[in-house]
Amino acid sequence: MAGTPRRLALSASSDFPEAVELVTRLYDQFGFDTVDNSPLSESWRSGPGQPAWNAHEHQSRDELIANLAKARRTA
């Protein structure tokens, strides 16, 4: 159930809100919470080497939000 404590979360980034809504419904059906990381230009925050990427196998919605905020661009 969405919002359940310790339920794992995945991010979605898009320039189209309806796409994020669709992905959110799909993730929910698969048993995941969703964090909207839009617009698409912010998708780097969940990329390789970033905190959200490194913790992708075991982060809750709150942890994913925090990890996306910790992301830092590299050269």
Biopython code that builds the backbone (N, CA, C, O; Angstrom):
import numpy as np
from Bio.PDB.StructureBuilder import StructureBuilder

atoms = [
    (1, "MET", "N", (0.843, -1.173, 0.000)),
    (1, "MET", "CA", (0.000, 0.000, 0.000)),
    (1, "MET", "C", (0.898, 1.250, 0.000)),
    (1, "MET", "O", (1.866, 1.320, 0.757)),
    (2, "ALA", "N", (0.580, 2.209, -0.830)),
    (2, "ALA", "CA", (1.371, 3.432, -0.945)),
    (2, "ALA", "C", (1.539, 4.111, 0.403)),
    (2, "ALA", "O", (0.589, 4.228, 1.178)),
    (3, "GLY", "N", (2.759, 4.557, 0.674)),
    (3, "GLY", "CA", (3.038, 5.261, 1.913)),
    (3, "GLY", "C", (3.317, 4.375, 3.103)),
    (3, "GLY", "O", (3.582, 4.880, 4.194)),
    (4, "THR", "N", (3.266, 3.064, 2.926)),
    (4, "THR", "CA", (3.546, 2.146, 4.019)),
    (4, "THR", "C", (4.998, 2.332, 4.471)),
    (4, "THR", "O", (5.897, 2.400, 3.633)),
    (5, "PRO", "N", (5.237, 2.414, 5.774)),
    (5, "PRO", "CA", (6.615, 2.571, 6.243)),
    (5, "PRO", "C", (7.524, 1.469, 5.696)),
    (5, "PRO", "O", (7.162, 0.293, 5.650)),
    (6, "ARG", "N", (8.695, 1.891, 5.291)),
    (6, "ARG", "CA", (9.745, 1.004, 4.766)),
    (6, "ARG", "C", (9.421, 0.414, 3.392)),
    (6, "ARG", "O", (10.160, -0.444, 2.910)),
    (7, "ARG", "N", (8.336, 0.852, 2.753)),
    (7, "ARG", "CA", (8.066, 0.430, 1.383)),
    (7, "ARG", "C", (9.133, 1.053, 0.496)),
    (7, "ARG", "O", (9.431, 2.239, 0.637)),
    (8, "LEU", "N", (9.702, 0.294, -0.396)),
    (8, "LEU", "CA", (10.752, 0.804, -1.263)),
    (8, "LEU", "C", (10.197, 1.800, -2.267)),
    (8, "LEU", "O", (9.025, 1.741, -2.639)),
    (9, "ALA", "N", (11.058, 2.721, -2.701)),
    (9, "ALA", "CA", (10.626, 3.789, -3.598)),
    (9, "ALA", "C", (11.547, 3.900, -4.808)),
    (9, "ALA", "O", (12.727, 3.557, -4.744)),
    (10, "LEU", "N", (10.990, 4.381, -5.896)),
    (10, "LEU", "CA", (11.711, 4.650, -7.136)),
    (10, "LEU", "C", (11.377, 6.065, -7.577)),
    (10, "LEU", "O", (10.316, 6.596, -7.249)),
    (11, "SER", "N", (12.298, 6.672, -8.328)),
    (11, "SER", "CA", (12.032, 8.026, -8.810)),
    (11, "SER", "C", (11.521, 7.998, -10.242)),
    (11, "SER", "O", (11.728, 7.034, -10.979)),
    (12, "ALA", "N", (10.853, 9.074, -10.612)),
    (12, "ALA", "CA", (10.380, 9.274, -11.981)),
    (12, "ALA", "C", (10.645, 10.733, -12.342)),
    (12, "ALA", "O", (10.335, 11.642, -11.572)),
    (13, "SER", "N", (11.223, 10.939, -13.525)),
    (13, "SER", "CA", (11.519, 12.295, -14.001)),
    (13, "SER", "C", (10.960, 12.451, -15.403)),
    (13, "SER", "O", (11.160, 11.587, -16.256)),
    (14, "SER", "N", (10.261, 13.548, -15.640)),
    (14, "SER", "CA", (9.693, 13.792, -16.961)),
    (14, "SER", "C", (9.341, 15.265, -17.109)),
    (14, "SER", "O", (9.155, 15.980, -16.124)),
    (15, "ASP", "N", (9.253, 15.697, -18.347)),
    (15, "ASP", "CA", (8.750, 17.027, -18.644)),
    (15, "ASP", "C", (7.237, 17.003, -18.837)),
    (15, "ASP", "O", (6.622, 18.033, -19.111)),
    (16, "PHE", "N", (6.644, 15.822, -18.693)),
    (16, "PHE", "CA", (5.214, 15.638, -18.911)),
    (16, "PHE", "C", (4.574, 15.051, -17.654)),
    (16, "PHE", "O", (4.768, 13.872, -17.360)),
    (17, "PRO", "N", (3.813, 15.858, -16.908)),
    (17, "PRO", "CA", (3.204, 15.381, -15.664)),
    (17, "PRO", "C", (2.360, 14.120, -15.851)),
    (17, "PRO", "O", (2.323, 13.264, -14.967)),
    (18, "GLU", "N", (1.685, 14.001, -16.990)),
    (18, "GLU", "CA", (0.863, 12.804, -17.210)),
    (18, "GLU", "C", (1.719, 11.543, -17.301)),
    (18, "GLU", "O", (1.254, 10.457, -16.957)),
    (19, "ALA", "N", (2.955, 11.673, -17.757)),
    (19, "ALA", "CA", (3.865, 10.520, -17.799)),
    (19, "ALA", "C", (4.244, 10.095, -16.388)),
    (19, "ALA", "O", (4.296, 8.901, -16.093)),
    (20, "VAL", "N", (4.507, 11.051, -15.522)),
    (20, "VAL", "CA", (4.829, 10.734, -14.126)),
    (20, "VAL", "C", (3.625, 10.087, -13.450)),
    (20, "VAL", "O", (3.790, 9.154, -12.664)),
    (21, "GLU", "N", (2.430, 10.563, -13.740)),
    (21, "GLU", "CA", (1.226, 9.953, -13.176)),
    (21, "GLU", "C", (1.091, 8.494, -13.609)),
    (21, "GLU", "O", (0.751, 7.635, -12.796)),
    (22, "LEU", "N", (1.354, 8.215, -14.875)),
    (22, "LEU", "CA", (1.293, 6.845, -15.383)),
    (22, "LEU", "C", (2.330, 5.963, -14.700)),
    (22, "LEU", "O", (2.016, 4.862, -14.247)),
    (23, "VAL", "N", (3.559, 6.447, -14.627)),
    (23, "VAL", "CA", (4.625, 5.674, -13.986)),
    (23, "VAL", "C", (4.300, 5.449, -12.515)),
    (23, "VAL", "O", (4.552, 4.367, -11.985)),
    (24, "THR", "N", (3.747, 6.453, -11.856)),
    (24, "THR", "CA", (3.378, 6.312, -10.447)),
    (24, "THR", "C", (2.349, 5.200, -10.256)),
    (24, "THR", "O", (2.459, 4.406, -9.322)),
    (25, "ARG", "N", (1.363, 5.142, -11.128)),
    (25, "ARG", "CA", (0.355, 4.068, -11.045)),
    (25, "ARG", "C", (1.010, 2.696, -11.268)),
    (25, "ARG", "O", (0.699, 1.734, -10.566)),
    (26, "LEU", "N", (1.905, 2.616, -12.236)),
    (26, "LEU", "CA", (2.584, 1.337, -12.512)),
    (26, "LEU", "C", (3.465, 0.923, -11.338)),
    (26, "LEU", "O", (3.409, -0.222, -10.889)),
    (27, "TYR", "N", (4.276, 1.856, -10.842)),
    (27, "TYR", "CA", (5.126, 1.537, -9.692)),
    (27, "TYR", "C", (4.285, 1.045, -8.524)),
    (27, "TYR", "O", (4.664, 0.087, -7.851)),
    (28, "ASP", "N", (3.133, 1.697, -8.273)),
    (28, "ASP", "CA", (2.267, 1.293, -7.175)),
    (28, "ASP", "C", (1.781, -0.143, -7.379)),
    (28, "ASP", "O", (1.744, -0.928, -6.432)),
    (29, "GLN", "N", (1.410, -0.483, -8.609)),
    (29, "GLN", "CA", (0.966, -1.850, -8.900)),
    (29, "GLN", "C", (2.082, -2.866, -8.660)),
    (29, "GLN", "O", (1.824, -4.012, -8.292)),
    (30, "PHE", "N", (3.334, -2.428, -8.875)),
    (30, "PHE", "CA", (4.482, -3.317, -8.672)),
    (30, "PHE", "C", (4.966, -3.331, -7.223)),
    (30, "PHE", "O", (5.872, -4.087, -6.871)),
    (31, "GLY", "N", (4.350, -2.483, -6.380)),
    (31, "GLY", "CA", (4.676, -2.477, -4.960)),
    (31, "GLY", "C", (5.687, -1.426, -4.521)),
    (31, "GLY", "O", (6.302, -1.572, -3.465)),
    (32, "PHE", "N", (5.869, -0.372, -5.309)),
    (32, "PHE", "CA", (6.823, 0.685, -4.980)),
    (32, "PHE", "C", (6.120, 2.031, -4.814)),
    (32, "PHE", "O", (5.105, 2.298, -5.457)),
    (33, "ASP", "N", (6.675, 2.871, -3.944)),
    (33, "ASP", "CA", (6.274, 4.269, -3.876)),
    (33, "ASP", "C", (7.041, 5.019, -4.958)),
    (33, "ASP", "O", (8.042, 4.524, -5.476)),
    (34, "THR", "N", (6.568, 6.212, -5.294)),
    (34, "THR", "CA", (7.214, 7.025, -6.317)),
    (34, "THR", "C", (7.597, 8.379, -5.757)),
    (34, "THR", "O", (6.856, 8.979, -4.978)),
    (35, "VAL", "N", (8.766, 8.852, -6.163)),
    (35, "VAL", "CA", (9.192, 10.212, -5.875)),
    (35, "VAL", "C", (9.307, 10.921, -7.217)),
    (35, "VAL", "O", (10.054, 10.488, -8.094)),
    (36, "ASP", "N", (8.566, 12.005, -7.372)),
    (36, "ASP", "CA", (8.617, 12.793, -8.606)),
    (36, "ASP", "C", (9.876, 13.647, -8.588)),
    (36, "ASP", "O", (10.016, 14.550, -7.764)),
    (37, "ASN", "N", (10.784, 13.353, -9.501)),
    (37, "ASN", "CA", (12.059, 14.052, -9.605)),
    (37, "ASN", "C", (12.094, 14.893, -10.881)),
    (37, "ASN", "O", (13.140, 15.025, -11.516)),
    (38, "SER", "N", (10.956, 15.455, -11.246)),
    (38, "SER", "CA", (10.845, 16.258, -12.462)),
    (38, "SER", "C", (11.382, 17.655, -12.209)),
    (38, "SER", "O", (11.467, 18.121, -11.073)),
    (39, "PRO", "N", (11.747, 18.318, -13.327)),
    (39, "PRO", "CA", (11.637, 17.955, -14.734)),
    (39, "PRO", "C", (12.730, 16.973, -15.149)),
    (39, "PRO", "O", (13.598, 16.616, -14.351)),
    (40, "LEU", "N", (12.676, 16.550, -16.384)),
    (40, "LEU", "CA", (13.631, 15.580, -16.901)),
    (40, "LEU", "C", (15.072, 16.054, -16.713)),
    (40, "LEU", "O", (15.970, 15.235, -16.522)),
    (41, "SER", "N", (15.298, 17.347, -16.765)),
    (41, "SER", "CA", (16.651, 17.892, -16.598)),
    (41, "SER", "C", (17.232, 17.607, -15.214)),
    (41, "SER", "O", (18.434, 17.779, -15.010)),
    (42, "GLU", "N", (16.410, 17.178, -14.268)),
    (42, "GLU", "CA", (16.881, 16.819, -12.929)),
    (42, "GLU", "C", (17.130, 15.318, -12.778)),
    (42, "GLU", "O", (17.510, 14.867, -11.698)),
    (43, "SER", "N", (16.925, 14.554, -13.823)),
    (43, "SER", "CA", (17.073, 13.097, -13.735)),
    (43, "SER", "C", (18.494, 12.670, -13.377)),
    (43, "SER", "O", (18.689, 11.557, -12.890)),
    (44, "TRP", "N", (19.481, 13.519, -13.605)),
    (44, "TRP", "CA", (20.862, 13.199, -13.242)),
    (44, "TRP", "C", (20.979, 12.884, -11.750)),
    (44, "TRP", "O", (21.891, 12.165, -11.342)),
    (45, "ARG", "N", (20.070, 13.410, -10.937)),
    (45, "ARG", "CA", (20.127, 13.198, -9.491)),
    (45, "ARG", "C", (19.998, 11.726, -9.092)),
    (45, "ARG", "O", (20.416, 11.331, -8.003)),
    (46, "SER", "N", (19.424, 10.932, -9.972)),
    (46, "SER", "CA", (19.260, 9.501, -9.666)),
    (46, "SER", "C", (20.209, 8.641, -10.492)),
    (46, "SER", "O", (20.055, 7.421, -10.544)),
    (47, "GLY", "N", (21.189, 9.268, -11.136)),
    (47, "GLY", "CA", (22.103, 8.561, -12.021)),
    (47, "GLY", "C", (23.249, 7.866, -11.299)),
    (47, "GLY", "O", (23.406, 8.004, -10.086)),
    (48, "PRO", "N", (24.046, 7.119, -12.053)),
    (48, "PRO", "CA", (25.185, 6.383, -11.489)),
    (48, "PRO", "C", (26.101, 7.270, -10.651)),
    (48, "PRO", "O", (26.449, 8.386, -11.035)),
    (49, "GLY", "N", (26.476, 6.735, -9.497)),
    (49, "GLY", "CA", (27.377, 7.428, -8.595)),
    (49, "GLY", "C", (26.701, 8.377, -7.627)),
    (49, "GLY", "O", (27.332, 8.832, -6.673)),
    (50, "GLN", "N", (25.440, 8.686, -7.848)),
    (50, "GLN", "CA", (24.717, 9.588, -6.954)),
    (50, "GLN", "C", (24.135, 8.794, -5.772)),
    (50, "GLN", "O", (23.926, 7.586, -5.888)),
    (51, "PRO", "N", (23.873, 9.464, -4.634)),
    (51, "PRO", "CA", (23.356, 8.753, -3.459)),
    (51, "PRO", "C", (22.096, 7.924, -3.735)),
    (51, "PRO", "O", (21.967, 6.816, -3.214)),
    (52, "ALA", "N", (21.181, 8.434, -4.533)),
    (52, "ALA", "CA", (19.957, 7.672, -4.820)),
    (52, "ALA", "C", (20.272, 6.413, -5.616)),
    (52, "ALA", "O", (19.633, 5.380, -5.415)),
    (53, "TRP", "N", (21.228, 6.482, -6.499)),
    (53, "TRP", "CA", (21.635, 5.312, -7.291)),
    (53, "TRP", "C", (22.288, 4.279, -6.380)),
    (53, "TRP", "O", (21.975, 3.090, -6.453)),
    (54, "ASN", "N", (23.181, 4.731, -5.538)),
    (54, "ASN", "CA", (23.938, 3.825, -4.676)),
    (54, "ASN", "C", (23.043, 3.088, -3.677)),
    (54, "ASN", "O", (23.375, 1.982, -3.250)),
    (55, "ALA", "N", (21.920, 3.688, -3.306)),
    (55, "ALA", "CA", (21.017, 3.090, -2.311)),
    (55, "ALA", "C", (19.753, 2.532, -2.946)),
    (55, "ALA", "O", (18.793, 2.240, -2.233)),
    (56, "HIS", "N", (19.724, 2.375, -4.271)),
    (56, "HIS", "CA", (18.472, 2.063, -4.973)),
    (56, "HIS", "C", (17.801, 0.764, -4.547)),
    (56, "HIS", "O", (16.599, 0.603, -4.760)),
    (57, "GLU", "N", (18.531, -0.153, -3.961)),
    (57, "GLU", "CA", (17.933, -1.444, -3.603)),
    (57, "GLU", "C", (17.216, -1.431, -2.260)),
    (57, "GLU", "O", (16.532, -2.396, -1.917)),
    (58, "HIS", "N", (17.364, -0.347, -1.494)),
    (58, "HIS", "CA", (16.834, -0.406, -0.130)),
    (58, "HIS", "C", (16.455, 0.950, 0.445)),
    (58, "HIS", "O", (16.733, 1.211, 1.616)),
    (59, "GLN", "N", (15.832, 1.818, -0.335)),
    (59, "GLN", "CA", (15.464, 3.113, 0.221)),
    (59, "GLN", "C", (13.962, 3.344, 0.189)),
    (59, "GLN", "O", (13.274, 3.026, -0.782)),
    (60, "SER", "N", (13.485, 3.907, 1.282)),
    (60, "SER", "CA", (12.075, 4.270, 1.389)),
    (60, "SER", "C", (11.851, 5.590, 0.648)),
    (60, "SER", "O", (12.797, 6.198, 0.146)),
    (61, "ARG", "N", (10.611, 6.018, 0.586)),
    (61, "ARG", "CA", (10.290, 7.283, -0.074)),
    (61, "ARG", "C", (11.042, 8.444, 0.570)),
    (61, "ARG", "O", (11.639, 9.262, -0.131)),
    (62, "ASP", "N", (11.016, 8.523, 1.909)),
    (62, "ASP", "CA", (11.710, 9.607, 2.607)),
    (62, "ASP", "C", (13.216, 9.554, 2.365)),
    (62, "ASP", "O", (13.856, 10.590, 2.185)),
    (63, "GLU", "N", (13.773, 8.361, 2.360)),
    (63, "GLU", "CA", (15.210, 8.217, 2.107)),
    (63, "GLU", "C", (15.558, 8.609, 0.671)),
    (63, "GLU", "O", (16.585, 9.244, 0.431)),
    (64, "LEU", "N", (14.711, 8.236, -0.274)),
    (64, "LEU", "CA", (14.952, 8.605, -1.666)),
    (64, "LEU", "C", (14.892, 10.115, -1.841)),
    (64, "LEU", "O", (15.732, 10.688, -2.534)),
    (65, "ILE", "N", (13.917, 10.765, -1.229)),
    (65, "ILE", "CA", (13.829, 12.227, -1.297)),
    (65, "ILE", "C", (15.124, 12.852, -0.777)),
    (65, "ILE", "O", (15.672, 13.762, -1.398)),
    (66, "ALA", "N", (15.605, 12.361, 0.355)),
    (66, "ALA", "CA", (16.848, 12.876, 0.942)),
    (66, "ALA", "C", (18.038, 12.609, 0.025)),
    (66, "ALA", "O", (18.888, 13.481, -0.153)),
    (67, "ASN", "N", (18.105, 11.427, -0.551)),
    (67, "ASN", "CA", (19.228, 11.085, -1.415)),
    (67, "ASN", "C", (19.219, 11.894, -2.713)),
    (67, "ASN", "O", (20.280, 12.258, -3.219)),
    (68, "LEU", "N", (18.059, 12.172, -3.243)),
    (68, "LEU", "CA", (17.986, 13.032, -4.430)),
    (68, "LEU", "C", (18.480, 14.441, -4.097)),
    (68, "LEU", "O", (19.154, 15.078, -4.907)),
    (69, "ALA", "N", (18.142, 14.916, -2.908)),
    (69, "ALA", "CA", (18.585, 16.257, -2.488)),
    (69, "ALA", "C", (20.093, 16.315, -2.263)),
    (69, "ALA", "O", (20.699, 17.373, -2.428)),
    (70, "LYS", "N", (20.707, 15.192, -1.888)),
    (70, "LYS", "CA", (22.154, 15.141, -1.649)),
    (70, "LYS", "C", (22.982, 15.084, -2.922)),
    (70, "LYS", "O", (24.199, 15.259, -2.875)),
    (71, "ALA", "N", (22.352, 14.848, -4.036)),
    (71, "ALA", "CA", (23.078, 14.678, -5.306)),
    (71, "ALA", "C", (23.904, 15.921, -5.630)),
    (71, "ALA", "O", (23.472, 17.051, -5.403)),
    (72, "ARG", "N", (25.086, 15.688, -6.158)),
    (72, "ARG", "CA", (25.971, 16.767, -6.586)),
    (72, "ARG", "C", (26.470, 16.477, -7.987)),
    (72, "ARG", "O", (26.885, 15.360, -8.298)),
    (73, "ARG", "N", (26.423, 17.495, -8.824)),
    (73, "ARG", "CA", (26.915, 17.345, -10.199)),
    (73, "ARG", "C", (28.433, 17.157, -10.167)),
    (73, "ARG", "O", (29.144, 17.789, -9.385)),
    (74, "THR", "N", (28.895, 16.280, -11.029)),
    (74, "THR", "CA", (30.332, 16.101, -11.198)),
    (74, "THR", "C", (30.721, 16.704, -12.528)),
    (74, "THR", "O", (29.887, 16.865, -13.419)),
    (75, "ALA", "N", (31.976, 17.033, -12.655)),
    (75, "ALA", "CA", (32.467, 17.685, -13.887)),
    (75, "ALA", "C", (32.122, 16.893, -15.066)),
    (75, "ALA", "O", (32.450, 17.281, -16.187)),
]
sb = StructureBuilder()
sb.init_structure("model")
sb.init_model(0)
sb.init_chain("A")
sb.init_seg("    ")
for serial, (resi, resn, name, xyz) in enumerate(atoms, 1):
    if name == "N":
        sb.init_residue(resn, " ", resi, " ")
    sb.init_atom(name, np.array(xyz, "f"), 0.0, 1.0, " ", f" {name:<3s}", serial, name[0])
structure = sb.get_structure()
